[in-house]
Amino acid sequence: MRTAMSPGAARADHRILIVDDHMLFAESLELALSVEGYDVRRMELPNEGGSMATLRSLALRANPRTVLLDLDLGRFGDGMNLIAPLARAHINVVVLTASEDFGRWGGCMRLGARKVLPKSGALQQALATVRRLHLGLPVTSREELEHLLDQWAQQRQANDDLRRRLDLLTPRERQVLGSLIEGRTVRTISEASVVSEATVRTQVKSILAKLEVSSQLAAVGMANQIGWKNGT
């Protein structure tokens, strides 16, 4: 005679890996999920050495069914780099993030994440999402997915436009913009380049015109938005 498996026993077969460098938040998730009977493991991020490839290897080796992933992994960089390889391994990826950039959320979904949740109030939402994944239920509606993918597409188009404008800069203008990003003033740029401040101001004026912005701060913000550094 077969004995029915209790819900707690069934959940014990659902291994969850938490990848988050915020200790208190990760511990709260671990405790809440453990109380519900899941097999929960928290990835210990190396204090020294290691890379995103190290984290990917550790995550896959843990053989989880679901990964709760933070996007901001400190010195390891952007957690988005882990989504695609985990999704290809048929692992449910649930992103927990403090970012309110919906274009970035859409990028996560495009890479294979099952759900993106804001960290504010994420604990109960994360528990509910894991329960639905455990039961094989959908966690993202078609409307939500389409909205996020549309936000990603719009952001990509906007970033492509920013790159087009940055590509108009001459090599010298790129050097000047790179110096502005580093926080240097017109005076220090002129001294380092052995040119007059008037020359540097003319170069800055040309940069602003090509980027279609009205201030050095806006130019720096535009470059930072797409991760531009000295022409790269």
C-alpha positions as CSV (number, residue, x, y, z in Angstrom):
1,M,0.0,0.0,0.0
2,R,1.4,3.4,-1.1
3,T,1.7,6.1,1.6
4,A,0.9,9.6,0.5
5,M,3.9,12.0,0.7
6,S,3.4,14.9,2.9
7,P,3.7,18.5,1.4
8,G,6.7,19.1,3.6
9,A,8.4,15.9,2.3
10,A,7.6,16.9,-1.3
11,R,9.1,20.3,-0.8
12,A,12.3,18.8,0.5
13,D,12.9,17.6,-3.0
14,H,12.8,21.1,-4.3
15,R,16.4,22.5,-3.8
16,I,16.7,26.3,-3.7
17,L,19.9,28.2,-4.1
18,I,20.2,31.8,-2.9
19,V,22.8,33.9,-4.6
20,D,22.9,37.2,-2.9
21,D,25.8,39.1,-1.2
22,H,23.5,40.9,1.2
23,M,23.8,38.7,4.2
24,L,20.8,39.6,6.3
25,F,18.4,39.5,3.3
26,A,19.8,36.1,2.2
27,E,19.5,34.7,5.7
28,S,15.9,35.9,6.0
29,L,15.1,34.1,2.7
30,E,16.9,31.0,3.8
31,L,15.0,30.8,7.1
32,A,11.6,31.5,5.6
33,L,12.0,28.8,2.9
34,S,13.5,26.3,5.3
35,V,10.5,26.7,7.6
36,E,8.2,25.8,4.6
37,G,10.2,22.6,4.1
38,Y,12.4,23.4,1.1
39,D,16.0,22.2,0.7
40,V,17.6,25.7,0.9
41,R,21.2,26.5,0.4
42,R,22.9,29.9,0.4
43,M,25.9,30.3,-1.8
44,E,29.0,31.4,0.1
45,L,30.6,34.0,-2.2
46,P,34.4,33.8,-2.1
47,N,36.0,36.6,0.0
48,E,39.0,36.7,-2.3
49,G,39.6,35.7,-5.9
50,G,37.0,34.1,-8.0
51,S,35.0,35.5,-10.9
52,M,31.5,35.3,-12.4
53,A,32.6,32.0,-14.0
54,T,33.4,30.8,-10.4
55,L,29.8,31.7,-9.3
56,R,28.4,30.0,-12.4
57,S,30.3,26.8,-11.7
58,L,29.3,26.8,-8.0
59,A,25.6,27.4,-8.8
60,L,25.5,24.6,-11.4
61,R,27.3,22.2,-9.1
62,A,24.7,22.8,-6.4
63,N,22.2,21.3,-8.8
64,P,19.2,23.5,-7.6
65,R,15.7,23.4,-9.0
66,T,15.3,27.2,-8.4
67,V,17.8,30.0,-7.9
68,L,16.9,33.2,-6.2
69,L,19.4,35.7,-7.7
70,D,20.4,39.2,-6.8
71,L,21.6,41.3,-9.7
72,D,24.1,43.3,-7.7
73,L,26.8,40.8,-6.7
74,G,29.4,43.4,-5.5
75,R,32.8,42.8,-6.9
76,F,31.6,39.9,-9.0
77,G,29.5,42.3,-11.1
78,D,26.1,41.9,-12.7
79,G,24.1,38.9,-11.8
80,M,22.4,39.0,-15.2
81,N,25.5,37.2,-16.5
82,L,24.3,34.1,-14.6
83,I,20.7,33.9,-15.9
84,A,21.3,32.4,-19.4
85,P,23.6,29.5,-18.3
86,L,21.3,28.6,-15.4
87,A,18.2,28.8,-17.6
88,R,19.9,26.6,-20.2
89,A,20.4,24.0,-17.4
90,H,16.6,24.0,-16.9
91,I,16.9,25.8,-13.6
92,N,14.2,28.3,-12.5
93,V,15.8,31.7,-12.1
94,V,13.9,34.2,-9.9
95,V,15.6,37.6,-9.9
96,L,15.4,39.7,-6.7
97,T,16.6,43.3,-7.3
98,A,16.6,46.8,-5.8
99,S,16.8,48.1,-9.4
100,E,13.6,49.8,-10.7
101,D,14.9,49.8,-14.3
102,F,12.1,47.9,-16.1
103,G,14.2,47.7,-19.2
104,R,16.8,45.8,-17.2
105,W,13.9,43.6,-15.8
106,G,12.9,42.9,-19.4
107,G,16.5,41.9,-20.2
108,C,16.4,39.4,-17.4
109,M,13.3,37.8,-18.8
110,R,14.7,37.8,-22.3
111,L,17.7,35.8,-20.9
112,G,15.4,33.2,-19.4
113,A,14.4,34.4,-15.9
114,R,11.0,33.1,-14.8
115,K,10.2,36.1,-12.6
116,V,11.7,39.5,-11.5
117,L,10.8,40.8,-8.1
118,P,11.7,44.0,-6.3
119,K,13.6,43.6,-3.1
120,S,11.2,45.9,-1.3
121,G,8.7,43.5,0.1
122,A,10.3,40.6,-1.8
123,L,10.2,38.0,1.0
124,Q,6.5,37.2,0.7
125,Q,6.5,37.5,-3.1
126,A,9.5,35.2,-3.3
127,L,7.8,32.6,-1.1
128,A,4.6,32.8,-3.2
129,T,6.7,32.5,-6.4
130,V,8.6,29.5,-5.2
131,R,5.4,27.8,-4.2
132,R,3.9,28.2,-7.7
133,L,7.1,27.0,-9.3
134,H,7.1,24.0,-7.0
135,L,3.6,23.2,-8.2
136,G,4.5,23.8,-11.9
137,L,2.3,26.9,-12.2
138,P,3.1,30.0,-14.2
139,V,4.6,32.9,-12.3
140,T,4.5,35.6,-14.9
141,S,1.5,36.5,-17.0
142,R,1.7,37.0,-20.7
143,E,0.8,40.7,-20.3
144,E,3.6,41.2,-17.7
145,L,6.2,39.4,-19.9
146,E,5.2,41.4,-23.0
147,H,5.4,44.7,-21.1
148,L,8.9,44.0,-19.7
149,L,10.2,42.8,-23.1
150,D,8.8,46.0,-24.6
151,Q,10.6,48.0,-22.0
152,W,13.8,46.2,-22.8
153,A,13.4,46.8,-26.5
154,Q,12.7,50.6,-26.0
155,Q,15.8,50.8,-23.7
156,R,17.9,49.0,-26.2
157,Q,16.8,51.4,-29.0
158,A,17.6,54.4,-26.8
159,N,21.0,53.0,-25.9
160,D,21.8,52.3,-29.6
161,D,21.0,56.0,-30.2
162,L,23.3,57.0,-27.4
163,R,26.1,54.9,-28.9
164,R,25.5,56.4,-32.3
165,R,26.0,59.9,-30.9
166,L,29.1,58.8,-28.9
167,D,30.6,57.3,-32.1
168,L,30.5,60.9,-33.6
169,L,33.2,62.0,-31.2
170,T,36.8,62.4,-32.4
171,P,39.6,60.5,-30.6
172,R,40.5,63.7,-28.8
173,E,36.9,64.4,-27.7
174,R,36.7,60.8,-26.4
175,Q,39.8,61.4,-24.3
176,V,38.3,64.6,-22.9
177,L,34.9,62.9,-22.2
178,G,36.9,60.0,-20.5
179,S,38.6,62.6,-18.3
180,L,35.3,64.2,-17.4
181,I,33.9,60.8,-16.4
182,E,36.9,60.4,-14.1
183,G,35.9,63.6,-12.4
184,R,38.6,65.9,-13.8
185,T,38.0,69.6,-14.4
186,V,38.7,71.6,-17.5
187,R,41.7,73.1,-15.8
188,T,43.3,69.7,-14.9
189,I,42.5,68.3,-18.4
190,S,44.3,71.3,-20.0
191,E,47.3,71.0,-17.7
192,A,47.6,67.2,-18.3
193,S,47.3,67.8,-22.1
194,V,49.5,70.9,-22.2
195,V,46.8,72.9,-24.0
196,S,44.9,76.0,-23.0
197,E,41.7,75.9,-21.0
198,A,40.0,77.6,-24.0
199,T,40.9,74.7,-26.2
200,V,39.5,72.2,-23.8
201,R,36.3,74.3,-23.4
202,T,35.9,74.3,-27.2
203,Q,36.3,70.5,-27.2
204,V,33.8,70.1,-24.4
205,K,31.4,72.4,-26.3
206,S,31.7,70.1,-29.4
207,I,31.1,67.0,-27.2
208,L,27.9,68.5,-25.8
209,A,26.7,69.4,-29.3
210,K,27.3,66.0,-30.7
211,L,25.7,64.3,-27.8
212,E,22.8,66.7,-27.9
213,V,23.0,67.6,-24.2
214,S,23.4,70.9,-22.4
215,S,25.9,70.1,-19.6
216,Q,29.0,68.1,-18.8
217,L,27.0,66.3,-16.1
218,A,24.5,65.1,-18.7
219,A,27.2,64.0,-21.0
220,V,28.9,62.0,-18.3
221,G,25.5,60.5,-17.3
222,M,24.8,59.5,-20.9
223,A,28.2,57.7,-21.2
224,N,27.7,55.9,-17.8
225,Q,24.2,54.8,-18.9
226,I,25.6,52.5,-21.5
227,G,28.9,51.7,-19.7
228,W,31.0,53.8,-22.1
229,K,34.6,54.3,-21.1
230,N,37.1,56.1,-23.4
231,G,35.5,54.9,-26.6
232,T,34.7,51.4,-25.5
